[in-house]
Amino acid sequence: MSQAFGDALGLFFGLLIGIPIFLFIVYCLRCIVVVQHKTSMIVERLGKFYARYDAGLHLLIPLIDRPRKVTWRYCETSTNHAHQQTIKYFESLNTVVDSRENLLDFPNQPVITRDNVEIQVHPMLLYELVDPIRVAYETFDLSHAVGKLVRTTLRSIIGDMGLDDTLASREEINRSLMQKIRNVCYNWGMKINRVELLEIIPTPTVQQAMHQQLAAERVRRADIVTAEGYREQVRTEAEGRSQSQISLSTGNKEVSILRAKGLADSRVLIAEAEADALTSISESLKEFGVNPTSYLIGLRYIETMTSIATGATSRKIFFPYESQVVGGAGKLSDE
């Protein structure tokens, strides 16, 4: 019985000594750390900064060296069809600082513009942690500090702009925001690569007013286009009528010119024919000693008398009797 008691007592003392030794060995093994590529670890020795360990295998002195934990807070946002945003916050304590480019998203921020219109703005940052020592010691919660800085700066920028300028000047807002927070964040060990506004959402009342304004603007443009079309139509019709009048006038002028030219040519031909006839008659009358002029006058006189006598209306006509002309014509006819 004493032997069984001794075995139990030996087992108890073995466990009492072995378990702490095993835990100490495990702790010592955990002091052998491997730092991944593009990450860093801040090590403190007896509570003071000792070294910055980059990628590779490193050994920590048990109970003396301890990795510095960095507080990091981030959020996940989701928006439904009614533009209602759901936000989930997460907080972690990390012993390594990731130097890769990362995204820092923020929930929608209510901002009031210069013309007293409330809008919701959704910013985000693309950043790199370039100085892990500053990240660990300059601020207690870097992500929280950057978030507050972005919100206040964004409200300051948009507060000096109207609603229309805010909606139309997103690139200018991004550039101004980046210029104002870049130096401050760099002093905290963070390099800002890009700033973007994912959404600018006015309130439902403002959206309804904007839709009404857009509809009125469309109606105004339609009226302008209709008026311009009617004006072009009237002008085109007037120009067509003017061109047609010009064409008709030109045609009538050409017709009148051609008609006058034809009449002049016919008169010239008649005159030439009469001149030839007079020449022939005068040569023939020279043999009889008759004046050609008297002959022609008498001939015209007889033709006129004949036309008067054979007219459709009966009338009394008193005319002088030219004995010489008639006599000359009668004498010529008797001969």
C-alpha positions as CSV (number, residue, x, y, z in Angstrom):
1,M,0.0,0.0,0.0
2,S,2.9,2.3,0.7
3,Q,4.2,1.6,-2.8
4,A,0.9,2.6,-4.4
5,F,0.9,5.8,-2.4
6,G,4.4,6.5,-3.5
7,D,3.5,6.0,-7.1
8,A,0.6,8.4,-6.8
9,L,2.7,11.0,-5.1
10,G,5.4,10.7,-7.8
11,L,2.8,11.1,-10.5
12,F,1.4,14.2,-8.8
13,F,4.8,15.9,-8.4
14,G,5.6,14.8,-12.0
15,L,2.5,16.5,-13.3
16,L,3.1,19.5,-11.1
17,I,6.5,20.0,-12.5
18,G,6.0,18.8,-16.0
19,I,3.0,20.9,-16.9
20,P,4.7,24.2,-16.2
21,I,7.8,23.0,-18.0
22,F,5.7,22.0,-21.0
23,L,3.9,25.4,-21.0
24,F,7.2,27.2,-20.8
25,I,8.6,25.2,-23.8
26,V,5.4,26.1,-25.8
27,Y,5.8,29.7,-24.8
28,C,9.5,29.7,-25.9
29,L,8.5,28.1,-29.2
30,R,6.0,30.9,-29.7
31,C,8.8,33.4,-29.2
32,I,10.1,32.2,-32.6
33,V,8.2,34.3,-35.1
34,V,8.1,34.4,-38.8
35,V,7.2,37.8,-40.3
36,Q,5.5,37.6,-43.7
37,H,6.5,39.6,-46.8
38,K,5.1,43.2,-46.9
39,T,4.4,43.0,-43.1
40,S,6.2,44.4,-40.1
41,M,6.3,43.8,-36.4
42,I,7.1,46.3,-33.7
43,V,8.9,44.7,-30.7
44,E,9.1,46.2,-27.2
45,R,11.7,45.2,-24.6
46,L,10.6,45.7,-21.1
47,G,7.8,48.1,-22.2
48,K,10.1,50.2,-24.4
49,F,10.5,50.3,-28.2
50,Y,13.2,47.9,-29.2
51,A,13.2,47.1,-32.9
52,R,11.1,46.8,-36.0
53,Y,11.1,43.3,-37.5
54,D,10.5,43.0,-41.2
55,A,10.0,39.9,-43.3
56,G,12.0,36.9,-42.1
57,L,12.7,34.7,-39.0
58,H,13.1,36.4,-35.7
59,L,13.6,35.3,-32.1
60,L,12.1,37.0,-29.1
61,I,13.5,36.8,-25.6
62,P,10.9,35.1,-23.4
63,L,9.3,37.3,-20.7
64,I,11.3,40.3,-21.9
65,D,10.4,41.0,-25.6
66,R,6.7,41.5,-26.5
67,P,5.1,42.4,-29.9
68,R,3.3,45.8,-29.9
69,K,-0.4,45.3,-30.6
70,V,-2.0,47.8,-33.0
71,T,-5.6,48.7,-32.7
72,W,-7.5,48.6,-36.1
73,R,-11.1,49.4,-36.6
74,Y,-13.0,48.9,-39.8
75,C,-16.6,48.8,-41.0
76,E,-18.6,47.0,-43.7
77,T,-21.4,48.9,-45.4
78,S,-24.2,47.6,-47.6
79,T,-27.0,49.7,-49.3
80,N,-30.4,48.4,-50.3
81,H,-32.7,49.7,-53.1
82,A,-34.2,52.4,-50.9
83,H,-30.7,53.8,-50.2
84,Q,-30.8,52.6,-46.6
85,Q,-27.3,51.7,-45.4
86,T,-26.4,48.9,-43.0
87,I,-23.1,49.4,-41.2
88,K,-21.2,46.7,-39.3
89,Y,-18.1,47.7,-37.2
90,F,-15.2,45.4,-36.4
91,E,-12.2,46.0,-34.1
92,S,-9.1,43.9,-33.9
93,L,-5.7,44.0,-32.2
94,N,-2.9,43.0,-34.6
95,T,0.7,42.3,-33.8
96,V,1.8,42.8,-37.4
97,V,1.3,45.9,-39.6
98,D,0.3,45.1,-43.2
99,S,2.1,47.4,-45.7
100,R,0.1,46.4,-48.7
101,E,-2.2,48.8,-50.4
102,N,-5.6,48.5,-48.8
103,L,-9.1,50.1,-48.9
104,L,-10.6,52.0,-46.0
105,D,-14.4,52.4,-46.5
106,F,-16.6,54.8,-44.5
107,P,-20.3,54.9,-44.0
108,N,-22.5,57.6,-45.6
109,Q,-21.8,61.0,-44.1
110,P,-24.6,63.6,-43.8
111,V,-23.4,66.9,-45.2
112,I,-25.2,70.3,-45.7
113,T,-24.2,72.3,-48.7
114,R,-23.9,76.0,-49.0
115,D,-27.6,76.3,-50.2
116,N,-28.8,74.4,-47.1
117,V,-29.5,71.1,-48.9
118,E,-28.7,67.9,-47.0
119,I,-27.0,65.1,-48.9
120,Q,-25.4,61.8,-48.1
121,V,-21.8,61.3,-49.2
122,H,-20.0,57.9,-49.2
123,P,-16.2,58.4,-49.2
124,M,-13.4,55.8,-49.4
125,L,-9.6,55.8,-49.2
126,L,-6.8,53.8,-50.9
127,Y,-3.8,53.8,-48.6
128,E,-0.5,52.2,-47.6
129,L,1.1,51.9,-44.2
130,V,4.6,53.1,-44.9
131,D,5.9,53.6,-41.4
132,P,4.8,50.9,-38.9
133,I,6.5,52.7,-36.0
134,R,4.4,55.8,-36.5
135,V,1.3,53.6,-37.0
136,A,2.0,52.0,-33.6
137,Y,2.9,55.1,-31.6
138,E,1.5,58.2,-33.2
139,T,-2.2,57.4,-32.7
140,F,-4.2,55.0,-30.5
141,D,-6.6,54.1,-33.2
142,L,-5.4,55.1,-36.6
143,S,-8.5,54.1,-38.6
144,H,-10.8,55.9,-36.3
145,A,-8.7,59.1,-36.4
146,V,-8.5,59.0,-40.2
147,G,-12.3,58.5,-40.4
148,K,-13.0,61.5,-38.2
149,L,-10.5,63.6,-40.2
150,V,-12.1,62.6,-43.5
151,R,-15.6,63.4,-42.2
152,T,-14.7,66.9,-40.9
153,T,-12.7,67.8,-44.0
154,L,-15.4,66.6,-46.3
155,R,-18.0,68.7,-44.5
156,S,-15.7,71.7,-44.7
157,I,-15.2,71.3,-48.5
158,I,-18.8,70.6,-49.5
159,G,-20.1,73.3,-47.0
160,D,-18.6,75.9,-49.3
161,M,-20.2,74.5,-52.4
162,G,-23.8,74.5,-53.8
163,L,-25.7,71.4,-54.6
164,D,-25.2,71.7,-58.4
165,D,-21.5,72.3,-57.9
166,T,-21.2,69.3,-55.6
167,L,-22.9,67.0,-58.1
168,A,-20.8,68.3,-61.0
169,S,-17.4,68.6,-59.3
170,R,-16.7,65.2,-57.8
171,E,-13.1,65.2,-59.1
172,E,-12.5,68.6,-57.6
173,I,-13.8,67.4,-54.2
174,N,-11.6,64.3,-54.4
175,R,-8.5,66.4,-55.2
176,S,-9.2,68.9,-52.4
177,L,-9.9,66.2,-49.8
178,M,-6.7,64.4,-50.7
179,Q,-4.6,67.5,-50.5
180,K,-5.9,68.4,-47.1
181,I,-5.6,65.0,-45.3
182,R,-2.5,63.7,-47.1
183,N,0.2,65.4,-44.9
184,V,-1.6,64.7,-41.7
185,C,-2.0,61.0,-42.5
186,Y,1.6,60.8,-43.6
187,N,2.7,62.0,-40.2
188,W,0.7,59.0,-38.8
189,G,2.6,56.6,-41.0
190,M,-0.2,56.3,-43.6
191,K,0.3,57.2,-47.3
192,I,-2.9,58.2,-49.1
193,N,-2.9,57.0,-52.7
194,R,-6.4,57.9,-53.8
195,V,-9.6,59.4,-52.5
196,E,-13.0,58.7,-54.0
197,L,-16.6,59.6,-53.4
198,L,-18.6,56.5,-54.3
199,E,-22.0,58.1,-53.9
200,I,-23.6,61.5,-53.5
201,I,-27.2,61.0,-52.6
202,P,-29.6,63.9,-52.0
203,T,-32.6,63.5,-49.7
204,P,-35.9,62.1,-51.3
205,T,-37.5,65.6,-51.2
206,V,-34.5,67.1,-53.1
207,Q,-34.5,64.2,-55.6
208,Q,-38.2,64.8,-56.3
209,A,-37.5,68.5,-56.8
210,M,-34.6,67.6,-59.1
211,H,-36.8,65.3,-61.2
212,Q,-39.4,68.0,-61.5
213,Q,-36.8,70.5,-62.6
214,L,-35.4,68.0,-65.1
215,A,-38.9,67.4,-66.5
216,A,-39.5,71.2,-66.8
217,E,-36.1,71.5,-68.5
218,R,-37.0,68.8,-71.0
219,V,-40.3,70.5,-71.7
220,R,-38.5,73.8,-72.2
221,R,-36.0,72.3,-74.6
222,A,-38.8,70.6,-76.5
223,D,-40.6,74.0,-76.9
224,I,-37.4,75.6,-78.0
225,V,-36.8,72.9,-80.6
226,T,-40.4,73.1,-81.8
227,A,-40.1,76.9,-82.1
228,E,-36.8,76.6,-83.9
229,G,-38.3,74.1,-86.3
230,Y,-41.3,76.3,-87.0
231,R,-39.0,79.3,-87.5
232,E,-36.9,77.2,-90.0
233,Q,-40.1,76.1,-91.7
234,V,-41.4,79.6,-92.1
235,R,-38.0,80.9,-93.3
236,T,-37.7,78.0,-95.7
237,E,-41.2,78.7,-97.1
238,A,-40.5,82.4,-97.4
239,E,-37.2,81.7,-99.1
240,G,-39.0,79.3,-101.5
241,R,-41.7,81.8,-102.3
242,S,-39.0,84.5,-102.8
243,Q,-37.0,82.2,-105.1
244,S,-40.1,81.3,-107.0
245,Q,-41.0,85.0,-107.4
246,I,-37.5,85.8,-108.5
247,S,-37.6,82.9,-110.9
248,L,-41.0,84.0,-112.3
249,S,-39.8,87.6,-112.6
250,T,-36.6,86.5,-114.3
251,G,-38.7,84.3,-116.7
252,N,-41.1,87.1,-117.5
253,K,-38.3,89.5,-118.1
254,E,-36.6,87.0,-120.4
255,V,-40.0,86.5,-122.2
256,S,-40.5,90.3,-122.5
257,I,-37.0,90.7,-123.8
258,L,-37.4,88.0,-126.3
259,R,-40.8,89.2,-127.3
260,A,-39.6,92.8,-127.7
261,K,-36.6,91.6,-129.6
262,G,-38.8,89.5,-131.9
263,L,-41.2,92.5,-132.4
264,A,-38.2,94.7,-133.1
265,D,-36.8,92.2,-135.6
266,S,-40.2,91.8,-137.3
267,R,-40.6,95.6,-137.6
268,V,-37.1,95.8,-139.0
269,L,-37.9,93.1,-141.5
270,I,-41.3,94.8,-142.4
271,A,-39.5,98.1,-142.7
272,E,-36.9,96.6,-144.9
273,A,-39.6,94.9,-147.0
274,E,-41.5,98.2,-147.3
275,A,-38.4,100.0,-148.1
276,D,-37.7,97.5,-150.9
277,A,-41.3,97.8,-152.1
278,L,-41.1,101.6,-152.0
279,T,-37.9,101.4,-154.0
280,S,-39.5,99.2,-156.6
281,I,-42.7,101.3,-156.7
282,S,-40.7,104.6,-157.0
283,E,-38.7,103.2,-159.9
284,S,-41.9,102.1,-161.6
285,L,-43.7,105.4,-161.0
286,K,-40.8,107.5,-162.3
287,E,-41.8,106.4,-165.8
288,F,-45.3,108.0,-165.4
289,G,-44.1,111.1,-163.6
290,V,-46.1,110.2,-160.4
291,N,-44.9,111.2,-157.0
292,P,-44.5,107.9,-155.0
293,T,-45.4,109.6,-151.7
294,S,-48.7,110.9,-153.0
295,Y,-49.4,107.4,-154.3
296,L,-48.8,105.8,-151.0
297,I,-50.9,108.4,-149.1
298,G,-53.8,107.9,-151.5
299,L,-53.5,104.2,-151.2
300,R,-53.6,104.4,-147.4
301,Y,-56.5,106.8,-147.6
302,I,-58.6,104.4,-149.7
303,E,-57.8,101.5,-147.4
304,T,-58.8,103.5,-144.4
305,M,-62.0,104.6,-146.1
306,T,-62.8,101.0,-147.0
307,S,-62.3,99.8,-143.4
308,I,-64.5,102.5,-142.1
309,A,-67.2,101.8,-144.6
310,T,-67.2,98.0,-143.9
311,G,-67.2,98.4,-140.2
312,A,-69.7,96.6,-138.0
313,T,-71.3,99.8,-136.6
314,S,-73.0,102.4,-138.7
315,R,-72.0,105.9,-138.1
316,K,-71.7,109.3,-139.9
317,I,-68.2,110.4,-140.7
318,F,-67.3,113.8,-142.0
319,F,-63.9,114.0,-143.7
320,P,-62.3,116.4,-146.1
321,Y,-62.1,115.5,-149.7
322,E,-58.6,115.4,-151.0
323,S,-59.0,115.8,-154.7
324,Q,-55.4,115.8,-155.7
325,V,-54.6,112.5,-153.9
326,V,-57.8,110.8,-155.2
327,G,-57.4,112.3,-158.6
328,G,-53.8,111.2,-158.8
329,A,-54.8,107.7,-157.8
330,G,-57.7,107.8,-160.3
331,K,-55.4,109.1,-163.0
332,L,-52.9,106.4,-162.3
333,S,-55.7,103.7,-162.4
334,D,-57.1,105.1,-165.7
335,E,-53.7,105.0,-167.3
